[in-house]
Amino acid sequence: MFRDNNNCKIEGGGKLYGQGKQYMNLEREKFCQNLFKGMTGAEAYKDAYNKPDANERYAAFYASKLKSQEIIQKRLMELRDELAKKNLVTVEKVLEEYSHIAFDDIKNYLSFSTEMVDVVDDDTGEVTQYPRHSVIIKDSKDIDTRNVSEIFLDAKGQLKFKLYPKDSALDKLGQYLGMWVNRSEITGKDGGPVELKDAREMFINRLVKRVNEGTDK
């Protein structure tokens, strides 16, 4: 490792940090690609700069320096945008999928009915009516299967399926639309109840802080 004329540390052919001009090179590009694949910073650094035996703290340190650089952050955003365009991932598309799960109807997948049937007693000849229930699952070619998370046969050989949870999808939609209010529990010293003295001191401390900051809130 050495320093260039701009007092920037050089390693693997690329400037890691300093006052000099930042630029992309093969190592940095591979580092970004590795991060985008889900590697940790240390893993991405060791692979990109061909340092498989590098100390973990050493690799994590330089990975952190790289990730803090504007040019690296810009490239990661470009990769994210490229993936979004490739897969047509947009906010509207995500919301549409959540809505499809949240407002799905079980009747889109099966039909069920109850009918009364006559049962004749062999001894007395008496006729009694009993309800008979039937459930018919539709063929996959006739339904939209994107909300089906699992299909399996139970111990009796009967076909079963699971849908993605509606409540989770509704919660995500509600969060995005700002429909839910986040509530925090406030406790006093050592997790006990809030005493009036504690509340008064908290209020005075906040007021003093705001006055010192020159705010009128």
C-alpha positions as CSV (number, residue, x, y, z in Angstrom):
1,M,0.0,0.0,0.0
2,F,1.3,3.5,-0.8
3,R,0.0,7.1,-1.3
4,D,-0.4,8.9,-4.6
5,N,0.2,12.6,-5.2
6,N,-3.3,13.4,-3.9
7,N,-2.5,11.8,-0.5
8,C,-5.0,8.9,-1.3
9,K,-4.3,5.4,-0.2
10,I,-4.0,3.1,-3.2
11,E,-4.8,-0.6,-3.1
12,G,-5.7,-3.0,-5.9
13,G,-5.5,-0.3,-8.5
14,G,-8.2,1.9,-6.9
15,K,-8.3,4.9,-4.5
16,L,-9.9,3.9,-1.2
17,Y,-10.3,7.3,0.4
18,G,-8.7,10.7,0.6
19,Q,-9.0,14.1,-1.1
20,G,-8.3,12.9,-4.6
21,K,-10.9,12.3,-7.4
22,Q,-12.9,9.1,-6.9
23,Y,-13.3,6.8,-9.8
24,M,-14.6,3.3,-10.6
25,N,-12.3,0.4,-11.5
26,L,-12.7,-3.3,-11.9
27,E,-12.2,-4.0,-8.2
28,R,-14.7,-1.4,-7.1
29,E,-17.3,-2.6,-9.7
30,K,-16.9,-6.2,-8.4
31,F,-17.2,-4.9,-4.8
32,C,-20.5,-3.2,-5.7
33,Q,-21.7,-6.3,-7.5
34,N,-20.8,-8.5,-4.5
35,L,-22.7,-6.2,-2.2
36,F,-25.7,-6.3,-4.5
37,K,-25.6,-10.1,-4.4
38,G,-26.0,-10.0,-0.7
39,M,-22.4,-10.5,0.5
40,T,-21.3,-8.7,3.7
41,G,-18.9,-5.8,3.3
42,A,-15.9,-7.9,4.4
43,E,-16.8,-10.7,2.0
44,A,-17.3,-8.4,-0.9
45,Y,-14.0,-6.6,-0.3
46,K,-12.0,-9.9,0.1
47,D,-13.5,-11.3,-3.1
48,A,-13.2,-8.1,-5.2
49,Y,-9.6,-7.4,-4.1
50,N,-8.5,-11.0,-4.2
51,K,-7.7,-11.2,-0.5
52,P,-9.3,-14.4,0.7
53,D,-7.0,-14.7,3.7
54,A,-7.4,-11.1,4.8
55,N,-8.2,-10.5,8.5
56,E,-11.9,-10.0,9.0
57,R,-11.6,-6.7,10.8
58,Y,-9.1,-5.4,8.2
59,A,-11.5,-6.3,5.4
60,A,-14.5,-4.9,7.2
61,F,-12.6,-1.6,7.8
62,Y,-11.8,-1.1,4.1
63,A,-15.2,-2.2,3.0
64,S,-16.7,0.4,5.3
65,K,-14.4,3.0,3.8
66,L,-15.5,2.0,0.3
67,K,-19.2,2.0,1.1
68,S,-19.0,5.5,2.4
69,Q,-17.7,6.9,-0.9
70,E,-20.2,8.7,-3.0
71,I,-19.2,6.9,-6.2
72,I,-19.9,3.5,-4.6
73,Q,-23.2,4.6,-3.3
74,K,-24.1,6.0,-6.7
75,R,-23.2,2.7,-8.4
76,L,-25.3,0.7,-5.9
77,M,-28.2,2.9,-6.7
78,E,-27.7,2.3,-10.4
79,L,-27.6,-1.4,-9.8
80,R,-30.9,-1.2,-7.9
81,D,-32.5,0.9,-10.6
82,E,-31.3,-1.5,-13.3
83,L,-32.8,-4.4,-11.4
84,A,-36.1,-2.5,-11.0
85,K,-36.3,-1.8,-14.7
86,K,-35.4,-5.3,-15.6
87,N,-38.1,-6.8,-13.4
88,L,-40.5,-3.8,-13.9
89,V,-40.5,-3.4,-10.1
90,T,-42.3,-0.2,-9.1
91,V,-44.1,1.1,-6.1
92,E,-47.4,0.7,-8.0
93,K,-46.5,-2.9,-8.9
94,V,-45.6,-3.8,-5.3
95,L,-48.8,-2.2,-4.0
96,E,-50.8,-4.1,-6.7
97,E,-49.4,-7.4,-5.5
98,Y,-50.1,-6.6,-1.8
99,S,-53.6,-5.6,-2.7
100,H,-54.1,-8.8,-4.7
101,I,-53.2,-10.8,-1.5
102,A,-55.1,-8.6,0.9
103,F,-58.4,-8.6,-1.0
104,D,-58.3,-12.1,-2.3
105,D,-61.3,-14.4,-1.9
106,I,-61.2,-18.1,-1.1
107,K,-64.0,-18.6,-3.7
108,N,-61.4,-17.9,-6.3
109,Y,-59.8,-21.3,-5.5
110,L,-62.7,-23.6,-4.5
111,S,-66.4,-24.0,-4.3
112,F,-68.2,-25.4,-1.3
113,S,-71.8,-26.3,-0.7
114,T,-74.2,-28.0,1.7
115,E,-77.2,-30.1,0.7
116,M,-79.7,-32.2,2.7
117,V,-79.8,-35.9,1.9
118,D,-82.3,-38.5,2.9
119,V,-81.0,-41.4,5.1
120,V,-83.3,-44.4,5.5
121,D,-83.1,-46.4,8.7
122,D,-82.8,-50.1,7.8
123,D,-84.8,-51.3,10.8
124,T,-87.7,-48.8,10.9
125,G,-87.7,-47.4,7.4
126,E,-87.8,-44.0,8.9
127,V,-86.3,-41.3,6.7
128,T,-84.1,-38.7,8.3
129,Q,-82.4,-35.8,6.6
130,Y,-78.7,-35.0,7.2
131,P,-76.5,-32.2,5.8
132,R,-73.8,-33.3,3.4
133,H,-70.9,-30.9,2.8
134,S,-68.7,-30.8,-0.3
135,V,-65.6,-28.9,-1.2
136,I,-64.3,-28.8,-4.8
137,I,-60.9,-27.3,-5.5
138,K,-60.7,-25.7,-8.9
139,D,-58.1,-26.7,-11.5
140,S,-54.9,-24.7,-11.6
141,K,-55.6,-23.7,-15.2
142,D,-58.7,-22.0,-14.1
143,I,-57.3,-19.9,-11.2
144,D,-54.6,-17.2,-10.6
145,T,-52.0,-19.1,-8.5
146,R,-49.7,-16.2,-7.6
147,N,-51.2,-16.0,-4.1
148,V,-50.7,-19.7,-3.4
149,S,-47.7,-20.2,-1.1
150,E,-47.8,-23.9,-0.7
151,I,-49.5,-27.0,-2.2
152,F,-49.2,-30.5,-0.6
153,L,-51.0,-33.8,0.1
154,D,-51.9,-34.6,3.7
155,A,-51.6,-38.1,5.3
156,K,-54.9,-39.2,3.8
157,G,-53.8,-38.2,0.3
158,Q,-56.1,-35.1,0.1
159,L,-54.9,-32.0,-1.7
160,K,-54.3,-29.0,0.5
161,F,-53.0,-25.5,-0.2
162,K,-52.1,-22.4,1.7
163,L,-52.4,-18.8,0.6
164,Y,-50.1,-15.9,1.6
165,P,-51.5,-14.3,4.8
166,K,-54.0,-11.5,4.2
167,D,-53.4,-9.8,7.5
168,S,-49.7,-9.2,6.7
169,A,-50.5,-7.8,3.3
170,L,-53.2,-5.5,4.8
171,D,-50.7,-4.3,7.4
172,K,-48.1,-3.5,4.8
173,L,-50.7,-1.5,2.8
174,G,-51.8,0.3,5.9
175,Q,-48.2,1.2,6.8
176,Y,-47.6,2.6,3.3
177,L,-50.8,4.6,3.3
178,G,-50.1,6.0,6.8
179,M,-53.2,4.5,8.3
180,W,-51.5,3.1,11.5
181,V,-50.4,5.1,14.4
182,N,-47.2,3.9,16.0
183,R,-47.5,3.8,19.8
184,S,-44.7,3.6,22.3
185,E,-44.9,2.6,25.9
186,I,-43.2,5.1,28.3
187,T,-42.0,3.8,31.6
188,G,-40.3,5.5,34.6
189,K,-37.1,4.6,36.3
190,D,-36.1,1.0,36.1
191,G,-39.2,0.1,34.1
192,G,-41.6,1.3,36.8
193,P,-44.6,3.6,36.4
194,V,-44.0,7.2,35.3
195,E,-44.1,9.5,38.4
196,L,-45.3,13.0,38.2
197,K,-41.9,14.2,39.2
198,D,-40.3,12.3,36.4
199,A,-42.7,13.7,33.9
200,R,-42.1,17.2,35.1
201,E,-38.4,16.9,34.9
202,M,-38.6,15.4,31.4
203,F,-40.8,18.3,30.3
204,I,-38.4,20.9,31.8
205,N,-35.3,19.3,30.3
206,R,-36.9,19.2,26.8
207,L,-38.0,22.9,27.2
208,V,-34.5,23.9,28.2
209,K,-33.0,22.0,25.3
210,R,-35.3,23.7,22.8
211,V,-34.6,27.1,24.2
212,N,-30.9,26.5,24.0
213,E,-31.2,25.4,20.4
214,G,-33.1,28.6,19.6
215,T,-36.3,27.0,18.6
216,D,-39.8,28.2,19.3
217,K,-41.4,24.7,19.4
